[in-house]
Amino acid sequence: MPRWPVRLICLLALVAAACGSGPTATAPAVTVTSAAGTPAVTTPAQTAAPGTAEPTSSAPGRLRLWLPPELTPDVNTPGGRVLAAQFQAFEQAHPGSVVEIRTKAATGVGGLLNALVTAANVAPSILPDIVALRRDDLALAAEAGLVEPLEGFVPAATLADLYPFAQGLGRVNGVWVGLPFAADARVLAYATTFYPTPPTLWSDVDVGVYVLPGGEPTALTLLSGYLARGGTLADDAGAPHLDTSVLAATLQEYQGLESIGRLPLTTLDYVDAAGTWQALRQRQAALVATSAQQFLGEQGASGGVAMTLLPTAGQPSLALADGWSWALVNLGSDQHTLAAELLNDLLAPAQHAVWTEAAGVLPTRAATLAAWKNAHLAEQAGVVLARAQLQPAGAVLGVVGPALRQALAEVVSGRATPFAAATVAAEAVAGGG
């Protein structure tokens, strides 16, 4: 086993402080099943306590994967059935191999990063060969030396085919440490009965009610408009910064919508993209700022609804995106070659297209989108992916998000002018939030 660097101890302290204390989450049993319903792989229902003997990930042919619940090969979901079948096909193509799935929470105590750090320190025998991580967690894992660089494991052609934002997902300090495979982005979803063509400009929003998650802590929707106008998040010295004039102009757009009855005060009650999506589905709004995954995940029930970029006042729009990457865990074993074969197999366009389309996630590479069977959905997803931009890191969102959210609330409620609200927000960010 490798000798873990001192920075791992620092990361242990950081993760513990962020997550707090509490019982370690128990991983539920996951059975990987073929499309025909034949069991292929069954994982134990419990996760071993630190120090408990368990078959190591370096056992010949065994590939242990850690995934969040929403991405596991659950045969009760369309995407899960596809992934289960793909794992079974890999096993059949590699006699003697076994794909073992462990489910971990996406975040928090017992979550993917927390469990990875803890296991590396006290129970390395239970570490996975492959782990799925979000961008911020991938960066922390890379800094701690927990994941392997992908050079030599993934073809250069595959990496070059990734969308620019996805390349940002997989690289840390210029080094490829993750292979992005699933993405999401902030988008506009709208009822086509009200808008037969995409409302790309704010002046196009002239029918029905528009709702955004105004109570969202990260304020991604307002942030999208601010960045589309050329706003920046750091000054020349790299300190947190908001451009008052750009933010005021962005807030003025929302003030205008509110003044003509298009943006209700209740928009401040929505705290996430799932809530605004339901407002559209329940016909409480004609347009909503939501996530691509919300839209794509209900593709079978989204008749009369379409997806596009958020409106602007004429500037090129953008879609703030985030996603998941596969990473090879630094086990110091000879399993990396087999693990990389699995990752390359899953990211092959034909395979990746079937899974991303069934799972309702944005693909991370252009060749995958080209292989989608639903041309209508592929066209809409292509519009979003062409303008997708990696969203700021969580540490940045933690500073600017609350200030932007408060500024929007002040303007929409009529308590402050756009410029006054923007000034307060800029001062709050410059002061550290």
PERA-V683836 format. One record per residue. N is the residue number from 1. BURIAL is + if it has 9 or more other C-alpha atoms within 8 Angstrom, else -. Layout:
N_BURIAL / N_BURIAL
This chain:
1_- / 2_- / 3_- / 4_+ / 5_- / 6_- / 7_- / 8_+ / 9_- / 10_- / 11_+ / 12_+ / 13_- / 14_- / 15_+ / 16_+ / 17_- / 18_- / 19_- / 20_- / 21_- / 22_- / 23_- / 24_- / 25_+ / 26_- / 27_+ / 28_+ / 29_+ / 30_+ / 31_+ / 32_+ / 33_+ / 34_+ / 35_+ / 36_- / 37_- / 38_- / 39_+ / 40_+ / 41_+ / 42_+ / 43_+ / 44_- / 45_+ / 46_- / 47_- / 48_+ / 49_- / 50_- / 51_- / 52_- / 53_- / 54_- / 55_- / 56_- / 57_+ / 58_+ / 59_- / 60_- / 61_+ / 62_+ / 63_+ / 64_+ / 65_+ / 66_+ / 67_+ / 68_+ / 69_+ / 70_- / 71_- / 72_+ / 73_+ / 74_+ / 75_+ / 76_- / 77_- / 78_+ / 79_+ / 80_+ / 81_+ / 82_+ / 83_+ / 84_+ / 85_+ / 86_+ / 87_+ / 88_+ / 89_- / 90_+ / 91_+ / 92_- / 93_- / 94_- / 95_- / 96_- / 97_+ / 98_+ / 99_+ / 100_+ / 101_+ / 102_+ / 103_+ / 104_+ / 105_+ / 106_+ / 107_+ / 108_+ / 109_+ / 110_+ / 111_+ / 112_+ / 113_+ / 114_+ / 115_+ / 116_+ / 117_+ / 118_+ / 119_+ / 120_+ / 121_- / 122_- / 123_+ / 124_+ / 125_+ / 126_+ / 127_+ / 128_+ / 129_+ / 130_+ / 131_+ / 132_+ / 133_+ / 134_+ / 135_+ / 136_- / 137_+ / 138_+ / 139_+ / 140_+ / 141_+ / 142_+ / 143_- / 144_+ / 145_+ / 146_+ / 147_+ / 148_+ / 149_+ / 150_+ / 151_- / 152_- / 153_- / 154_+ / 155_- / 156_- / 157_- / 158_+ / 159_+ / 160_- / 161_+ / 162_+ / 163_+ / 164_- / 165_+ / 166_+ / 167_+ / 168_+ / 169_+ / 170_+ / 171_+ / 172_+ / 173_- / 174_- / 175_- / 176_+ / 177_+ / 178_+ / 179_+ / 180_+ / 181_+ / 182_+ / 183_+ / 184_+ / 185_+ / 186_+ / 187_+ / 188_+ / 189_+ / 190_+ / 191_+ / 192_+ / 193_- / 194_+ / 195_+ / 196_- / 197_- / 198_- / 199_+ / 200_+ / 201_+ / 202_+ / 203_- / 204_- / 205_+ / 206_- / 207_- / 208_+ / 209_+ / 210_+ / 211_+ / 212_+ / 213_+ / 214_+ / 215_+ / 216_+ / 217_+ / 218_+ / 219_+ / 220_+ / 221_+ / 222_+ / 223_+ / 224_+ / 225_+ / 226_+ / 227_+ / 228_+ / 229_+ / 230_- / 231_+ / 232_+ / 233_+ / 234_+ / 235_+ / 236_- / 237_- / 238_- / 239_- / 240_+ / 241_+ / 242_+ / 243_+ / 244_+ / 245_- / 246_+ / 247_+ / 248_+ / 249_+ / 250_+ / 251_+ / 252_+ / 253_+ / 254_+ / 255_+ / 256_- / 257_+ / 258_+ / 259_- / 260_- / 261_- / 262_+ / 263_+ / 264_+ / 265_- / 266_- / 267_+ / 268_+ / 269_- / 270_+ / 271_+ / 272_+ / 273_+ / 274_+ / 275_+ / 276_+ / 277_+ / 278_- / 279_+ / 280_+ / 281_- / 282_- / 283_- / 284_- / 285_+ / 286_+ / 287_+ / 288_+ / 289_+ / 290_+ / 291_+ / 292_+ / 293_+ / 294_+ / 295_+ / 296_+ / 297_+ / 298_+ / 299_+ / 300_- / 301_- / 302_+ / 303_- / 304_- / 305_+ / 306_+ / 307_+ / 308_+ / 309_+ / 310_+ / 311_+ / 312_+ / 313_- / 314_- / 315_- / 316_- / 317_+ / 318_+ / 319_+ / 320_+ / 321_+ / 322_+ / 323_+ / 324_+ / 325_+ / 326_+ / 327_+ / 328_+ / 329_+ / 330_+ / 331_+ / 332_- / 333_- / 334_- / 335_+ / 336_+ / 337_- / 338_+ / 339_+ / 340_+ / 341_- / 342_+ / 343_+ / 344_+ / 345_+ / 346_+ / 347_+ / 348_+ / 349_+ / 350_- / 351_+ / 352_+ / 353_+ / 354_+ / 355_+ / 356_+ / 357_+ / 358_+ / 359_+ / 360_+ / 361_+ / 362_+ / 363_+ / 364_+ / 365_+ / 366_+ / 367_- / 368_+ / 369_+ / 370_- / 371_+ / 372_+ / 373_- / 374_- / 375_- / 376_- / 377_- / 378_+ / 379_- / 380_+ / 381_+ / 382_+ / 383_+ / 384_+ / 385_+ / 386_- / 387_+ / 388_+ / 389_+ / 390_+ / 391_- / 392_- / 393_- / 394_- / 395_- / 396_+ / 397_+ / 398_+ / 399_+ / 400_+ / 401_+ / 402_+ / 403_+ / 404_+ / 405_+ / 406_+ / 407_+ / 408_+ / 409_+ / 410_+ / 411_+ / 412_+ / 413_- / 414_- / 415_- / 416_+ / 417_+ / 418_+ / 419_+ / 420_+ / 421_+ / 422_+ / 423_+ / 424_+ / 425_+ / 426_+ / 427_- / 428_+ / 429_+ / 430_+ / 431_- / 432_- / 433_+
